[in-house]
Amino acid sequence: MPRTDFETTVTVKLLHPDRGDSVFSAILERDPHFLRWNRMSLIGGDDDYGRFLGISVGQLEWELYDNPDWPNSGGSQPEHRTFGAAILTRSGRAGGTSIARDGIQKFADLAIHRHVETLTISDGKLSAIYEFLQRPPTWYAYPRRLTDALYVRGEWRSVPSLGLKLRLLTSGYRRKDSRISQEVELIEIPGVEVQPITDMPPEAFITAAEDLWFSIRVLLMYRFRQSITALTEQVSTSDTITTTWHHVEVEPRQEARDFDSIDFFGRVDDFLAQAAPRLAAYRDQSGLLHAAAWGYAASFGTSVLNAQLTDRVEAIERLVAVYEKTSDLDRDRVSREMWKPIKSALKRTLDDLDIAEELAGHLKRGFASSPTLTLQERIERMAARYSDQWNQEDQGLLKGLNNMIAARNAIVHGRLVDNIDRLAVERLRAQVIFEKLFMSFLGCDEYYSSGHVQLSISSLEQRLAGL
């Protein structure tokens, strides 16, 4: 019987923090559309199941068993360790008239969500490789020479301010799974490789590479308008190679979005190398920046105009919040120091008026904080900072900010939107305004789009005006 490549028999050691380690026989399994083992089934008799019940918890650490009796080549083999974490999804033994009490069967299913392999080496060099999903339709590694190899590396791009360099890569996986296809399928997985350009300790390099990878994920979400899910992380030092697999499913085949693939002019590696230091300078705002890029990308995952508009306006608001925090700006119209005596005077005036006590209390609570700028004013303040980098058409989009925000507010407050054409205009306006603000904030205005969206806005506005 031929051996399948989607299951294998192993011995695993389950690690319990309080009750020690227990060794079980297991089957590692790979479902279709996964590139590595993503499930584990424990097998054994009734006694094995009893041992498992003593350590059964929702999440278990596991490690492949190392057989001490297995012959080695005089200690010359490099040390190889495989471990990870898994979530218990089912446990129990079947019983019946045709099943022996001590029969061998599966008694637990675990979903592997982390799979780490470490290999001891010598004379290694610092390097980090990050591969991800989903696969962008236009991912070019830009090799120096055309190649048909499964593994394609691009040209290095330096990021001097971070002491690092990066390059794009594509890893090809040959997948043959008789459960879904008779053909051998080539799965191309995009990735980014990072290496130091200055001497640095391994710990400092790993931290810097992880921070750069986070910035790259934010930039790729914006560039390709899709979420970025880590698939593998491989970190190499002078003595160890550590590969971590995150078990996520490769997305199924689908049509490429031809227009989106060409609506950004400029090489991706140049864009990453130029923009990443800017994001790294605002690491304390990384959460808001990630949320802004994610909201923008998520808006392209739906065809519902209402959802697109709200996602994009919220993305703009998060980006404006980052700009304000990094520029030491606040939202108050009047400083807190100036507002305090004004607030006290207003409250005294209310006390002198002949109005109900409850109403006076409501009004006084409204004086608790200084009046704040509206979202429109905050967006205009940020746009004014970059006005010299925008052309007249881009600046003209700001004239419709009030309509864009009013349409978003109508949606979130449950009011009926009675003009679908107006909604279409405002969701496109929100798209372009976010793109202009984001690229200006990154200092990457030389990377531009085709201008098709601006033309669509102009055409729709003329139709609404009856021209």
C-alpha positions, -999 to +999 in steps of 0.1 A: +000+000+000+016+033-010+023+058+018+002+090+017+018+124+022-011+136+042-007+115+073+022+099+092+025+079+124+046+094+152+051+093+190+045+125+208+051+138+242+024+159+257+035+184+283+014+193+313+025+222+336+015+204+368+014+166+360+045+162+339+050+146+305+031+117+289+040+098+258+014+087+233+012+072+198-003+096+173-011+102+137-002+136+122-027+146+095-029+173+068-062+184+054-066+196+018-054+232+013-030+230+042+008+229+035+018+212+068+003+190+094-027+207+109-043+179+130-031+153+154-050+121+165-040+102+196-043+064+193-041+036+219-060+014+242-082+020+272-052+025+295-038+051+272-071+070+272-071+068+310-036+084+311-048+111+287-078+121+309-054+130+337-038+157+315-067+166+293-070+204+290-082+228+263-047+236+250-017+213+252+020+217+245+034+189+224+068+177+213+079+148+190+094+120+209+132+115+206+140+078+206+172+074+226+177+038+212+177+050+176+212+047+161+230+079+151+261+086+131+285+090+160+269+121+173+275+140+140+238+145+133+226+180+140+201+183+169+166+186+155+136+193+177+099+196+167+073+210+191+043+232+193+008+238+207-025+222+199-061+227+209-082+197+220-113+194+198-126+159+207-119+131+231-136+098+239-136+061+230-162+042+211-178+011+225-200-016+212-205-053+207-179-055+180-152-034+198-129-049+223-123-031+256-086-030+251-088-024+213-066+002+197-085+033+184-084+071+181-094+086+214-085+123+210-084+149+182-062+180+184-060+210+161-023+221+157-021+259+157+017+262+162+044+240+148+080+249+156+112+232+143+146+240+156+179+228+140+213+232+156+239+244+131+273+260+132+287+291+115+252+304+106+244+340+098+216+363+111+185+361+089+147+361+091+122+349+065+085+356+068+060+340+045+023+349+045-012+345+031-033+356+014-013+355-019-014+389-037-023+386-074+008+406-085+036+396-062+069+400-081+102+391-063+122+411-089+151+386-094+182+398-112+178+371-138+147+353-150+144+318-134+121+289-133+133+278-099+107+271-072+124+295-049+129+330-062+148+358-044+146+394-053+172+422-050+182+435-016+168+469-005+186+486+024+168+503+053+198+521+069+179+538+097+170+503+111+203+487+103+185+461+081+180+451+045+151+433+030+141+415-002+110+399-016+109+362-023+085+335-036+086+299-023+071+272-045+055+242-029+047+211-051+014+198-037+000+164-049-031+154-030-051+126-045-081+136-024-087+167-044-067+164-077-048+140-099-023+167-109+007+182-091-002+217-081+024+245-077+015+267-047+035+300-047+038+315-013+051+351-010+076+362+016+101+387+028+137+380+039+154+403+064+192+405+072+213+430+092+236+454+074+255+463+107+268+441+135+242+435+161+235+408+188+211+380+178+185+392+203+186+428+190+183+415+154+153+393+161+135+422+178+143+446+150+133+420+123+100+413+141+092+450+143+101+455+106+079+425+097+049+441+116+054+473+096+057+454+064+024+436+071+007+470+076+021+483+043+011+451+024-024+453+037-026+488+022-008+480-010-028+448-018-061+457-001-063+424+018-055+409+052-020+395+057-019+362+077+015+349+088+023+314+075+059+307+085+086+325+104+122+313+100+148+329+122+185+319+117+213+327+142+249+315+143+239+282+160+202+277+154+175+278+127+140+281+142+110+277+119+075+284+131+045+272+111+012+289+117-015+265+105-037+285+082-055+273+051-043+283+017-071+303+001-089+285-028-085+295-064-103+326-075-102+352-103-075+378-101-087+414-098-071+428-129-077+464-123-066+463-087-033+447-098-022+477-118-036+506-097-004+512-078+026+524-098+060+516-082+080+485-071+068+469-039+103+464-025+112+501-030+079+511-013+085+488+017+121+500+021+110+537+020+079+535+041+089+510+068+113+534+087+085+559+089+062+534+106+091+522+128+094+558+141+059+556+154+060+521+170+039+533+199+011+540+175+014+506+157-020+494+169-039+523+154-019+522+122-026+485+118-063+492+125-064+520+099-048+498+072-070+469+082-102+489+079-092+502+045-084+467+032-115+452+047-137+476+028-127+459-004-138+425+009-175+434+006-197+447-022-221+464+002-217+502-003-228+510+033-201+488+048-174+501+024-181+537+034-182+531+071-150+511+070-131+537+050-143+567+071-133+548+103-099+541+087-095+578+080-104+586+116-078+562+130-052+576+107-060+611+117-057+601+154-022+587+147-012+620+130-025+640+160-007+620+185+026+620+166+023+658+160+013+667+196-021+680+185-053+677+205-089+680+196-098+708+219-110+742+205-100+758+238-071+747+260-080+730+293-064+758+313-085+785+295-116+764+297-117+759+335-127+796+343-151+796+314-167+764+326-171+778+361-186+810+348-211+791+327-222+770+356-227+801+378-248+816+351-270+784+350-275+787+388-289+822+384-314+811+357-349+800+367-348+765+352-354+730+366-326+715+387-325+684+365-322+704+333-295+725+349-276+693+358-278+681+322-264+714+309-236+715+334-224+680+324-221+694+289-196+719+301-174+693+317-149+693+288-138+718+262-157+718+229-138+696+204-130+698+167-153+679+144-141+650+124-142+672+092-121+699+108-095+673+120-093+658+085-088+692+070-061+700+095-041+669+086-047+675+048-035+711+051-001+697+064+004+680+030-015+704+007+017+714-012+021+677-022-015+673-036-027+684-070-059+705-075-081+674-082-070+658-049-076+689-029-110+694-045-121+661-030-120+677+005-149+700-005-172+670-002-160+660+033-193+671+049-213+650+025-190+620+031-193+622+069-230+629+068-236+598+048-215+577+072-234+591+102-267+583+086-256+547+082-243+542+117-274+559+133-298+537+113-312+564+091-324+556+056-300+564+028-323+573-001-297+582-028-276+552-039-256+573-063-246+597-035-235+567-014-214+555-043-197+588-046-189+591-009-174+556-005-150+564-035-142+598-019-133+581+014-111+557-005-091+584-023-088+606+008-075+577+029-050+568+002-037+604-001-034+609+036-018+575+042+008+580+015+015+616+025+020+605+061+045+578+050+063+603+028+057+582-003+037+606-025+057+596-056+039+562-056+006+570-073-025+553-087-041+554-122-065+582-112-095+560-123-113+565-090-110+603-092-125+602-127-153+580-114-161+605-086-162+634-111-185+614-135-209+605-107-210+640-093-219+654-128-247+629-131-260+639-096-258+676-107-278+667-139-250+677-162 
